[in-house]
Each structure stands twice: as C-alpha cells, then as structure tokens.
Amino acid sequence: MTALPPVPAAGSLGEGMLAALAGMPDPAGASFADRFEQDLTERFTSRHAVAVSSGTTALHAALSAVGVGPGDEVLVPALTVVMTAAPLAQLGATAVFVDSEPDTLDLDYDDAVAKVTARTKAIVPVHLWGRMGDPASLRSFAAEHGLAVVEDAAQAAGSSRGGVPAGAVGDAGCFSMKDGKILWREGGYVLTDGSALAAHVRAFRSHWLTPLPVAALKNGSRSTGAWPNRSRRSPRPTCAGSRTC
C-alpha cells in the first residue's frame, strides 16, 4: 500500500495556490463573466444582467434584493417545482401557494387576492414550459397590493407575451442554464433594469466580497486591501412595483 504524502506546511500551500493562479489566463473568470453578462443585456434588452451559479441562486439573490426576509410571505403558484420555494425557506420567508387557472395555467388572481395579508411582500410567477401568464394582469395585481415581482423564468428564455419578454414583467427575471434549458451549460442569471437591485445581486453572489483584480492574482499579491469587510453590505433597495430601483 502506497503511503500518503506528508501534509505540506501552510506557507507552501499558499505559494502553490499563487503559482497555480499565476499560470491561469484569468483566475477569477471575470472577463468571461463580464462578456457573458454584456451579451445577455444585448440579447434581452435589460439594463443589467448578473451571472450566478444556478437558477435557484438567481431567485435567492433577487428575492433578497427586493427585501424578502424573515416573517415575510411570498405568493407562489402551486403549479411549480421545489426550487421556486426553496430560496424563500433560506431567507426565512413563507411560500403561500396560489392556484392556477386550469385552461391557461395563469395565476388564479381570485385565489391570490384571498391569500394576500399584511405580511405579503412579493409574488413569484413561474413560466413553466416557456408559457407566460398575462403581463398586464400580473403588473396590475402587484401594483394594487404593493408587491415586488420576481419572475421564475428558468424555462422561458426568449419567450414573450403581448410584446413583453419573460423576465421583464416585474422587478427581476431569474433564469437557469441547467441541462435541458434553452441556454444549456450550467449556472443561471438575473435580468433587471434596476441598478440598485443588480448591485445587490452582484454583492450577494460573492458574499459581499470584492474579488482581487486579475493582475493582483497573477502577480501573486498577498494584499487583502481589496477585500472589504463582509459587514459592508449594500442597502436593500425598495423595489416593489418598479423595475428601475
């Protein structure tokens, strides 16, 4: 039996990591992510696109950005998958399930009205199989009740209804690139016209840490000056009813 090699000293581990980073063309992958986000904004005509690790993370980040937190309630179609509701549990909020119309699969707004309470913060329409509900009805309902709209458009990249693209109905659109989706690779992204919302999602995806510049990584910099204290979080925007927060 081959013996395990000795555990290297902590210092040599750091040197090896820096050497590996220095040999990579872009250790942080920033240039690729930036180019991908730019392509998304051009294709989907949103002001901002933020790449994240999955469609579920996109929902998690966007819901956090519109202020959903402990004690809040969020309306979610009963006709959906667990990934739509899972981020709400992580945020300490409660998913309140709403019926769907059997003929159109759109939300049953009569049922939705009956389930709105003083704690209802947002609504998450789900465009299953690329089928969107009526954008005008959704916007009217959200405006009447002061709700943020975060779309689960994981299966609806490129869909539109009444001239309104999926992901552009409310405050943010959340998309997945899991295998079997329209854009098939791995990861997800958030589309929004809100600058503050996009900034929050960018901070959320990196735990409010700013990555070191590529040049610093390649030069083997040990400086931590580029890493702000994690407590320096961007304020939560008030985005309900506005795509330009």
N, C-alpha and C positions, 0 to 999 in steps of 0.2 A: 504494500500500500504506500502510495507516494505521500510524503509528509507535507503538511500545509506550509506555505512560506511564512516567514515571520511577519508580524504586523508592522508596517513601516511607521516611523515616527510621524507625529502630526505635522511637523515642519516640512518633511519630504512629501507628504500628501498634498500640501498646499502648492509646493513647487511643481509637482506633477500636473495638478489641475491647471495651473497657469500656463504650463508648457503646452498642454493639450488645447487650451483656449487660443493660445497664440498661433497654433497651427491651423486654426479654422478660418475660413474666409469671412464669416460673420457670426461670431459665437452666440450673440443674442438673437439672431434671426430677424433683427429689427428691419433691415432693408426689405426683406421678403414680405414681412407683415405689412409694412407701410405701403408697398406696391400693391399688395392684395386689397388692402382697405381702399386705396385710391381707385382701383378697378371696380370695386363694389359701388362706390359712390357714383361713378360714371355710369355704370350699368343700371342702377336702381334709382338714380336721381335724388338720393337722400344727401343731406349736407354732411353727415358723418356716418362712418362705418367703423366698428370696433371688432376686431377678430378675437375670439376667445376659444377655450378648449373644447366646447361642446354646445349643443343647443340647450341643454339643461343649464349650463353655466350662463348662457346668454339670458335665459329667463331669470335666473338667480340675480345676476348683476343688474338687469333692467328693473326688476321689481324693487331691489334695494335702492336704485337710483330715484324711483318715484316716491320713495318714503315708506314703503311697506315694512312693517316691523312687528314686534310682539304685541299681541292683543288685537291686531287688525284682522278684518275679514276681506276676502277677495272672491268675487264671483267667478266660477269656472264651469264650463259646460260639463255635464255628466258624461257626455259622449267624448271622451278623450283618453289619454294614456297617463300612467302614473307620473311620467316625467314632467307633466304640466303642473302637478300639485306638489311634487317633492320640494322644489325650492321654497314654497310657502312654509312648509314644515321647518326648513332650515332657518328661515327668517323669524320663526316664532308666530307666524300668522296662521289663520284658519281658512281652508278652502271651503267655500259654500257652493255646493253643486246645483246647477240650474238645468232644467230640462231643455231639450232641443225639439224643434218642430219636426215631426216625422216626415213631412213631404220635402222640406227644403234643407233640413239639418241645421238651419239657422237657430240662434238662441230663441227660446220662448220668453219673450220680454214680459209677458204677464206673470210668469213664474219668477222672473228676475226681479220685477218690482216688488213682489211679495217677500223676497228674501233680502232686500236692502234694509240695513239697520244703521244706527248711528256709528257703528264701527266699520262699515264697509268703506274700503279705501280705493279699490281698483277692480277692474274687470279684465279677464284674460280670455278673449275669443280664441278659438282654435280652428285653424283652417285645415281640417283633415282632408287628405287625398287631394289637396290643392283647391278645395271648394271653399270660397269665401262667403260669409254672410253678407247682408246688405250694409255697406259702409255708412249710409245716411242714417239708418235706424240705430246703428251702434253709436255713432257720434252724438245723435240726439239724446239717447238714453244716458250716455256718460255725462254729457253736459248738464242734463236735468238733475242728475244726482251728484254732481261734483266728483266724478270718478276718473282716475287715471286709466288709460287704456294701454295694456302691454299685450301685443299680439303674439301668439304662438303660431308662427308661420313656418315651422320646421319642414312641412311638406309642401310649401306653397311658393317657393322661389319662382318668380316670373308670372304668377297668377295675378289677375286683376278683375275687378268688377265695377261697372259704372265708371270706368276710367281711373279708378283708384287702385294702385298696386297693393298687393299684400305686403304688410309691414309699414304702410304709410297711412293707415287709418287713424291711429292714435299717437301716443307719446313715443312708443318704440316698437319695432318689429324684431322678433327673435327667430333666428334661422339655424338649422342644423346641416352639417355636412357628413353625417353618419352614413355608412354604406347603405345604398338604396335610395338616398335622397336625390334631388335634382342636381345639385353640385355634390359630387361624391368624392370624398377624400377622408378627412377626419377633422373634427372641430366644429365651430359654429361662429356666428357673428350677430351683432346688433346693428340695426339701422335706425337712425333718428335724425331729426332736424334740430334737436335741442343741444346746444353747446354744453350747457351745464350737465345735462344727462350723459352725454358722451364722455365728458371728463370724469364723471363719477364711475362709469363703467370701466374706463381705462385704469383708474386707480384701483377699482375692485379686483380686476383680473390679476394685478401684481401685488395684492395685499398692501396697497398704498406705498410701495417701494418703487423708486425710480431706478431702472437698470443703469449700470455703468455704461458710458459711451463705448462703442466698439473699439475705438483706438486705445482706451484705457485697458480694456481686457486683453487686447493683442500685445500691449506693451508690458503686461504683467503687473499692472498697478495694484498695490495693496491698499490704496487710499480708500477710506469709507466716506469721504466727504460728499460723494454724490448720492449717498443713501440717506434720505431724510428720516427722521424719527417716525415710526409707524403711527404714532398718535396724531400726526399732522394730516388728518383726513379732510378731503374736500367736503364742504357742507352739502347736505341733502337738498336738492332743488325741489321747489314746489311745482310739479309738472302737470297736475291734474287738469285736463281739458286743453292743454297747449302742447304743440309739437315743437315749439321754439324756445322752451325754457333753457 
